Amino acid sequence: MDRREFLHLTALGSLGATFVTGCSGGAGGGGGSPGPASSVAPAAPANSSIGPRASTARGRIMLGIDSLEADGFASLRGLRCGLVTHRAGVNGLGLRTVDVLARAPGVKLVKLFGPEHGIDGNAAAEIAIKNAKDARTGLPVYSLYGATRKPTPEMLAGLDAIIIDFQDVGSRSYTYISCMRYVIEACFSLDRPIRVIVLDRPNPLGGEKVDGPFLDRKWRSYVGAYEMPYVHGLTIGEIARWAVATPGVLEMDDAKRRRGALEVIPMRGWTRAMTWDRTGLKWTPTSPRIPTAQAAMGYAMVGLGCQLGDFSHSFGEQMPFRFIKYSRRHATDIIATLGNTVPGLGMEPRTMPDGTQGVYLSITDYPRFRPTAISLHMMRQACIWDSSNPFAKATKSERELFIKHTGSEAFFEDLRTRGAKVDLARWMAQWNTEAENFRARTARFKLYA
């Protein structure tokens, strides 16, 4: 199917873009008190052009970039644009957003920006990346994971708009949503603010799961840029809407936040019940360790549980975040201790060619499943199997990295002092309450049923 046929099948008339100015209103993730009543309403704000909730011909989902193209790139006409994107920034046919915009009529794409892992997605985690040039278009690529993580005024010079097109994985510590926050702050802080346009994409975990530890504000960092549960249940466009409209979410002067302008180009046809496997879309690796949608789901499941102690995930490059093992323990030991701890989670024993034993994690009942629960049980089990308590002997840097990812200093201290006696049920109940509060606070920024 060529692009013209794809767009013909999925075009729906109006674009449904959502415009949000930096108005105040609604409590955010704990920073700043609510301001006066907001002019940003729920899914169809009165001051935006969003139409009825979209559906697509033949059940196809249109990504934000496809919706933009279907409307003839109207939002970008006459603007000098920069694009912040990565390897997974592709349209519904798998074509790079960079190339779609570079040859789009009336669009002036003049600069590219790349996040962690680079614009081509090949760099390993935490590796600094240099500025470069895009081989296909010849456009300059400014690194936002090298000398700076926030675009400088010099990088943004001459631009009217910044377009953001990231495929997120639905977990707070995955850094593309952090990059988005930093870009928004930089654009809004200029004397002449630059408009930010976010091309929306599915949350691969769906939009119904909100789960896990809540981030303490004092521990905000690049692996935790928002006060939210670890599994946030939002699309990247919905996060942007909430961040821009809510005092205290962006790290910037509030008067400057209010001046900024955000536009989100929604998807068409996606619903909150859709995990990635139900979208019909092909997964493009978002980073070297997230090559599949299964790995994206696994990242939410065991990423935290492998931070400290002897639990690890994957076997070489195989089954990242879905195959867990523990040194000197058999698969039967893992199943005996963890197999019945999380409703909706299945464990399959596997022995690798070199004799390594572990279990492959599968989801057997997604409605009952709590994504982060297995990580919490892994932490407690690590304290049982290591009587010296891996949390008690953590170095200063290990402690800080754990808290930055998990989000709760008090939880770390509970693990450090109580070890295997930690009361997981109490913590999970607390975080469930915080998750429901977060769900309520962000409800009016959601774009999809």
C-alpha positions as CSV (number, residue, x, y, z in Angstrom):
1,M,0.0,0.0,0.0
2,D,1.4,3.4,-0.9
3,R,1.1,6.6,1.1
4,R,-1.7,8.0,-1.0
5,E,-3.9,4.9,-0.6
6,F,-3.1,4.7,3.2
7,L,-4.1,8.3,3.7
8,H,-7.2,7.9,1.6
9,L,-8.3,4.9,3.6
10,T,-7.7,6.7,6.9
11,A,-8.6,10.3,6.3
12,L,-11.5,11.5,8.3
13,G,-12.1,15.1,7.4
14,S,-11.0,17.4,10.3
15,L,-7.6,17.0,11.8
16,G,-8.6,17.3,15.4
17,A,-5.6,19.1,16.6
18,T,-5.7,20.2,20.3
19,F,-4.4,23.7,21.2
20,V,-3.3,24.4,24.7
21,T,-1.8,27.6,26.0
22,G,0.1,27.6,29.3
23,C,-3.0,28.3,31.4
24,S,-3.2,27.4,35.0
25,G,-5.6,25.0,36.6
26,G,-5.8,21.6,38.3
27,A,-3.2,20.3,40.7
28,G,-0.3,18.6,39.0
29,G,2.0,15.9,40.3
30,G,2.4,17.7,43.6
31,G,4.1,20.9,42.6
32,G,2.3,24.2,42.8
33,S,-1.2,24.9,44.0
34,P,-4.1,25.0,41.6
35,G,-4.7,28.3,39.9
36,P,-7.9,29.8,38.6
37,A,-10.3,27.7,36.5
38,S,-8.6,26.5,33.4
39,S,-9.8,27.2,29.9
40,V,-8.6,23.7,28.9
41,A,-11.4,21.3,29.1
42,P,-11.4,17.5,28.8
43,A,-11.1,15.7,25.6
44,A,-12.7,18.4,23.5
45,P,-11.7,21.8,24.8
46,A,-13.9,24.7,23.8
47,N,-10.8,26.7,22.7
48,S,-9.4,24.0,20.4
49,S,-10.3,22.6,17.1
50,I,-10.6,19.0,18.2
51,G,-13.6,17.3,16.7
52,P,-15.5,14.1,17.7
53,R,-13.4,11.2,18.9
54,A,-11.9,9.7,15.8
55,S,-12.3,6.3,14.2
56,T,-10.6,5.1,11.1
57,A,-11.6,3.2,8.0
58,R,-11.0,-0.5,8.1
59,G,-10.0,-0.2,11.7
60,R,-6.6,1.4,10.9
61,I,-4.9,3.7,13.4
62,M,-3.6,7.0,12.2
63,L,-0.5,8.2,14.1
64,G,-0.1,11.9,14.8
65,I,2.2,12.3,11.8
66,D,-0.4,10.6,9.5
67,S,-3.2,12.9,10.8
68,L,-0.9,15.9,10.1
69,E,-0.2,14.7,6.5
70,A,-3.9,13.9,5.9
71,D,-4.7,17.6,6.7
72,G,-2.0,18.8,4.2
73,F,0.4,19.8,7.0
74,A,-1.8,22.8,7.6
75,S,-0.3,23.4,11.1
76,L,3.2,23.8,9.7
77,R,2.6,25.9,6.7
78,G,4.9,29.0,6.6
79,L,6.8,28.0,9.7
80,R,10.5,27.3,10.0
81,C,10.5,24.0,12.0
82,G,12.8,21.9,14.0
83,L,12.0,18.2,14.6
84,V,12.9,16.3,17.8
85,T,12.6,12.6,17.0
86,H,14.3,9.2,17.0
87,R,14.4,5.9,15.1
88,A,10.8,5.0,16.0
89,G,9.6,8.3,14.7
90,V,7.9,6.8,11.6
91,N,4.5,7.1,10.0
92,G,2.0,4.3,9.6
93,L,3.9,2.9,6.6
94,G,7.2,2.9,8.4
95,L,8.6,6.0,6.7
96,R,10.7,8.3,8.8
97,T,8.9,11.4,10.0
98,V,12.1,13.3,9.1
99,D,11.6,12.3,5.4
100,V,7.9,12.9,5.4
101,L,8.3,16.4,6.7
102,A,11.4,17.2,4.6
103,R,9.5,16.7,1.4
104,A,6.1,17.9,2.6
105,P,4.8,20.8,0.5
106,G,4.8,24.1,2.3
107,V,6.9,22.8,5.3
108,K,10.3,24.3,6.0
109,L,12.1,21.7,8.1
110,V,15.5,23.2,8.9
111,K,16.9,21.4,12.0
112,L,16.8,18.0,13.7
113,F,17.3,17.2,17.3
114,G,18.1,13.7,18.8
115,P,17.5,12.4,22.3
116,E,19.2,9.6,24.3
117,H,20.2,6.8,21.9
118,G,20.5,9.3,19.1
119,I,18.2,10.1,16.2
120,D,18.9,6.7,14.7
121,G,18.4,4.9,18.0
122,N,21.6,2.9,17.9
123,A,23.6,4.4,20.8
124,A,23.6,2.5,24.1
125,A,22.0,4.0,27.2
126,E,23.8,6.8,29.0
127,I,26.3,7.3,26.1
128,A,26.9,10.9,25.2
129,I,26.1,11.7,21.6
130,K,27.7,14.5,19.4
131,N,26.0,16.8,16.9
132,A,25.9,15.4,13.4
133,K,24.3,15.6,10.0
134,D,21.4,13.5,8.8
135,A,22.8,11.5,5.9
136,R,19.5,11.4,3.9
137,T,18.4,15.0,4.2
138,G,21.7,16.8,5.0
139,L,20.0,18.6,7.9
140,P,22.0,19.4,11.0
141,V,21.2,17.1,14.0
142,Y,21.7,18.7,17.4
143,S,22.3,16.2,20.2
144,L,20.1,16.6,23.3
145,Y,22.1,13.9,25.1
146,G,25.6,15.2,25.0
147,A,27.0,18.6,26.0
148,T,23.4,19.6,26.9
149,R,20.1,17.9,27.4
150,K,18.1,21.0,26.8
151,P,18.2,22.8,23.5
152,T,20.1,26.1,23.8
153,P,18.9,29.4,22.4
154,E,21.5,29.1,19.7
155,M,20.1,25.8,18.6
156,L,16.6,27.1,18.6
157,A,17.5,30.4,16.7
158,G,15.5,31.0,13.6
159,L,12.7,28.5,14.4
160,D,9.0,29.2,14.6
161,A,8.0,25.8,15.9
162,I,9.5,22.6,17.3
163,I,7.8,19.3,16.4
164,I,8.2,16.4,18.8
165,D,7.7,12.8,17.6
166,F,8.7,10.2,20.1
167,Q,7.4,6.7,20.7
168,D,7.2,6.3,24.4
169,V,7.0,3.0,26.3
170,G,4.6,4.0,29.1
171,S,7.0,4.0,32.0
172,R,8.2,7.1,33.8
173,S,12.0,6.3,33.7
174,Y,12.2,6.0,29.9
175,T,13.8,9.3,29.0
176,Y,12.0,10.4,25.9
177,I,9.2,12.1,27.9
178,S,12.0,13.8,30.0
179,C,13.5,15.1,26.8
180,M,10.1,16.4,25.8
181,R,9.7,18.3,29.0
182,Y,13.2,19.9,28.6
183,V,12.4,20.9,25.0
184,I,9.1,22.5,26.1
185,E,10.8,24.4,28.8
186,A,13.5,25.7,26.5
187,C,11.0,26.8,23.8
188,F,8.7,28.5,26.3
189,S,11.6,30.3,28.1
190,L,12.7,32.3,25.1
191,D,11.9,36.0,24.8
192,R,10.0,35.0,21.7
193,P,8.5,31.7,22.7
194,I,8.6,28.9,20.1
195,R,5.4,27.0,19.5
196,V,5.6,23.2,20.4
197,I,3.7,20.7,18.3
198,V,3.5,17.1,19.6
199,L,2.6,14.3,17.2
200,D,0.8,11.7,19.3
201,R,1.5,8.0,19.4
202,P,0.0,5.0,21.3
203,N,1.1,4.1,24.8
204,P,2.1,0.5,24.2
205,L,0.8,-0.5,27.6
206,G,-2.6,0.9,26.7
207,G,-4.2,3.8,28.5
208,E,-5.9,2.1,31.4
209,K,-3.0,1.0,33.6
210,V,-1.8,3.5,36.2
211,D,0.5,1.7,38.6
212,G,3.5,1.6,40.7
213,P,5.6,3.9,42.9
214,F,5.0,7.6,42.8
215,L,8.0,9.9,42.3
216,D,9.0,12.2,45.1
217,R,9.5,15.8,43.8
218,K,13.0,16.1,45.4
219,W,14.1,13.1,43.2
220,R,13.1,14.5,39.9
221,S,15.8,13.8,37.3
222,Y,16.3,12.8,33.7
223,V,15.1,9.3,34.5
224,G,12.1,10.7,36.4
225,A,11.1,14.1,35.2
226,Y,7.5,14.1,36.3
227,E,5.7,13.4,39.6
228,M,3.6,10.5,38.5
229,P,3.2,6.8,39.0
230,Y,5.9,4.6,37.4
231,V,3.3,3.4,34.8
232,H,1.5,6.6,33.9
233,G,-1.3,5.5,31.5
234,L,-1.0,8.5,29.2
235,T,0.1,9.1,25.7
236,I,3.0,11.5,25.1
237,G,0.6,14.1,23.8
238,E,-1.5,13.8,26.9
239,I,1.5,14.2,29.1
240,A,2.4,17.4,27.2
241,R,-1.1,18.7,27.7
242,W,-1.0,18.1,31.4
243,A,2.5,19.5,31.8
244,V,1.8,22.7,30.0
245,A,-1.5,23.5,31.6
246,T,-0.6,22.6,35.2
247,P,1.6,24.8,37.5
248,G,4.6,23.1,38.9
249,V,5.0,20.3,36.3
250,L,7.4,22.2,34.1
251,E,10.6,23.5,35.8
252,M,10.3,27.1,34.8
253,D,8.9,30.5,35.7
254,D,5.2,30.3,35.7
255,A,4.7,33.5,33.8
256,K,6.7,32.1,31.0
257,R,4.8,28.9,31.1
258,R,1.6,30.8,30.6
259,R,3.0,32.5,27.5
260,G,3.8,29.2,25.8
261,A,1.7,27.5,23.2
262,L,1.3,23.8,22.7
263,E,-0.5,21.9,19.9
264,V,-1.1,18.2,20.0
265,I,-1.9,16.4,16.8
266,P,-4.0,13.4,18.0
267,M,-4.1,9.9,16.6
268,R,-7.3,8.6,15.1
269,G,-8.7,5.2,16.0
270,W,-6.7,4.5,19.1
271,T,-8.5,3.7,22.4
272,R,-7.3,3.3,25.9
273,A,-8.0,-0.4,25.9
274,M,-5.5,-0.9,23.1
275,T,-2.1,-2.4,24.1
276,W,0.4,-2.4,21.3
277,D,-0.5,-5.9,20.0
278,R,-4.0,-4.6,19.4
279,T,-3.1,-1.6,17.3
280,G,-2.0,-3.5,14.1
281,L,1.1,-1.3,14.0
282,K,4.6,-2.6,13.4
283,W,6.9,-1.9,16.3
284,T,10.1,0.0,15.5
285,P,12.8,-0.4,18.2
286,T,12.8,2.6,20.4
287,S,16.3,1.8,21.8
288,P,18.8,-1.1,21.6
289,R,17.2,-2.8,24.6
290,I,13.6,-2.2,23.6
291,P,13.6,-4.0,20.2
292,T,10.0,-5.3,20.5
293,A,6.7,-4.3,22.1
294,Q,7.1,-7.3,24.4
295,A,10.3,-5.7,25.7
296,A,8.4,-2.4,26.2
297,M,5.9,-4.2,28.4
298,G,8.7,-6.0,30.2
299,Y,10.5,-2.8,31.0
300,A,7.5,-1.7,33.1
301,M,7.4,-5.2,34.7
302,V,11.0,-5.9,35.8
303,G,13.1,-2.8,35.1
304,L,12.8,-1.7,38.7
305,G,13.3,-5.2,40.1
306,C,16.7,-5.5,38.5
307,Q,18.1,-2.3,39.8
308,L,19.7,-3.8,42.9
309,G,20.5,-7.3,43.9
310,D,21.2,-10.4,41.8
311,F,18.1,-10.5,39.7
312,S,18.7,-9.7,36.1
313,H,16.8,-9.7,32.9
314,S,17.5,-11.1,29.4
315,F,20.0,-13.7,28.1
316,G,22.6,-11.8,26.2
317,E,20.5,-9.9,23.6
318,Q,17.6,-12.3,23.8
319,M,14.3,-11.7,25.6
320,P,15.1,-8.3,27.1
321,F,13.0,-7.5,30.2
322,R,11.0,-10.7,29.8
323,F,13.5,-13.4,30.9
324,I,14.5,-13.1,34.5
325,K,17.2,-15.0,36.4
326,Y,18.9,-15.0,39.7
327,S,22.5,-16.1,40.2
328,R,22.9,-19.6,41.7
329,R,19.1,-20.2,41.6
330,H,17.1,-22.6,39.4
331,A,14.0,-21.7,37.4
332,T,12.0,-23.9,39.8
333,D,13.2,-21.7,42.8
334,I,12.0,-18.6,41.1
335,I,8.6,-20.1,40.2
336,A,8.2,-21.6,43.7
337,T,8.8,-18.2,45.4
338,L,7.3,-15.7,42.8
339,G,5.0,-17.8,40.7
340,N,1.8,-17.0,42.5
341,T,2.5,-13.5,43.8
342,V,1.1,-11.5,40.9
343,P,-2.4,-12.2,39.4
344,G,-2.4,-12.3,35.7
345,L,1.3,-13.1,35.4
346,G,2.6,-16.4,34.1
347,M,6.1,-17.9,34.4
348,E,7.6,-20.5,32.1
349,P,10.9,-22.2,33.1
350,R,13.6,-22.0,30.5
351,T,17.1,-23.4,30.3
352,M,19.5,-21.7,27.9
353,P,22.1,-23.5,25.8
354,D,24.9,-22.6,28.3
355,G,22.8,-24.0,31.2
356,T,21.6,-20.7,32.5
357,Q,18.2,-21.1,34.1
358,G,15.4,-18.6,34.4
359,V,11.8,-17.9,33.7
360,Y,10.0,-16.2,30.8
361,L,7.3,-13.9,31.9
362,S,4.0,-13.8,30.1
363,I,0.7,-12.0,30.8
364,T,-2.2,-14.3,31.2
365,D,-4.9,-11.9,32.4
366,Y,-4.1,-8.2,31.6
367,P,-7.2,-6.7,33.3
368,R,-6.1,-8.2,36.6
369,F,-2.4,-7.6,36.0
370,R,-0.4,-4.9,37.9
371,P,2.7,-4.2,35.8
372,T,5.1,-3.2,38.5
373,A,4.1,-5.7,41.1
374,I,6.6,-8.4,40.1
375,S,9.5,-5.9,40.5
376,L,8.4,-5.3,44.1
377,H,8.3,-9.0,44.9
378,M,11.7,-9.4,43.3
379,M,13.1,-6.8,45.6
380,R,11.8,-8.5,48.7
381,Q,12.9,-11.9,47.4
382,A,16.4,-10.6,46.8
383,C,16.5,-9.7,50.5
384,I,15.5,-13.3,51.3
385,W,18.1,-14.9,49.1
386,D,20.8,-12.5,50.1
387,S,20.8,-12.3,53.9
388,S,23.2,-9.4,53.9
389,N,20.4,-7.3,52.2
390,P,21.5,-5.8,48.8
391,F,19.7,-2.5,49.8
392,A,21.6,-2.2,53.1
393,K,25.0,-2.5,51.3
394,A,24.1,-0.3,48.4
395,T,26.7,2.4,47.6
396,K,25.7,6.1,47.6
397,S,25.5,6.1,43.8
398,E,23.5,2.9,43.7
399,R,21.1,4.2,46.3
400,E,20.5,7.5,44.4
401,L,20.0,5.7,41.1
402,F,17.5,3.3,42.6
403,I,15.5,6.1,44.2
404,K,15.6,8.2,41.0
405,H,14.1,5.2,39.1
406,T,11.7,3.9,41.7
407,G,10.8,7.4,42.9
408,S,10.4,6.8,46.7
409,E,13.2,7.5,49.2
410,A,11.0,6.2,52.0
411,F,10.5,2.9,50.2
412,F,14.3,2.5,49.8
413,E,14.8,3.2,53.4
414,D,12.2,0.6,54.3
415,L,14.0,-2.0,52.2
416,R,17.3,-1.0,53.6
417,T,16.2,-1.3,57.3
418,R,13.6,-4.1,57.1
419,G,14.8,-6.1,54.1
420,A,12.6,-9.2,53.7
421,K,10.2,-8.0,56.3
422,V,9.1,-5.0,54.1
423,D,5.3,-4.6,54.0
424,L,4.7,-4.7,50.3
425,A,0.9,-4.7,50.7
426,R,1.0,-1.4,52.6
427,W,3.2,0.2,49.9
428,M,1.1,-1.1,47.1
429,A,-2.1,0.2,48.7
430,Q,-0.5,3.6,49.2
431,W,0.6,3.8,45.6
432,N,-2.7,2.6,44.3
433,T,-4.4,5.5,46.1
434,E,-1.8,7.9,44.6
435,A,-2.4,6.3,41.2
436,E,-6.1,6.9,41.4
437,N,-5.5,10.5,42.5
438,F,-3.2,11.0,39.5
439,R,-5.8,9.4,37.2
440,A,-8.4,11.9,38.4
441,R,-6.0,14.9,38.1
442,T,-5.1,14.1,34.5
443,A,-8.5,13.0,33.3
444,R,-9.4,16.2,31.6
445,F,-6.2,16.1,29.5
446,K,-7.0,12.8,27.9
447,L,-7.7,12.7,24.2
448,Y,-9.1,9.2,23.8
449,A,-11.9,7.1,25.3
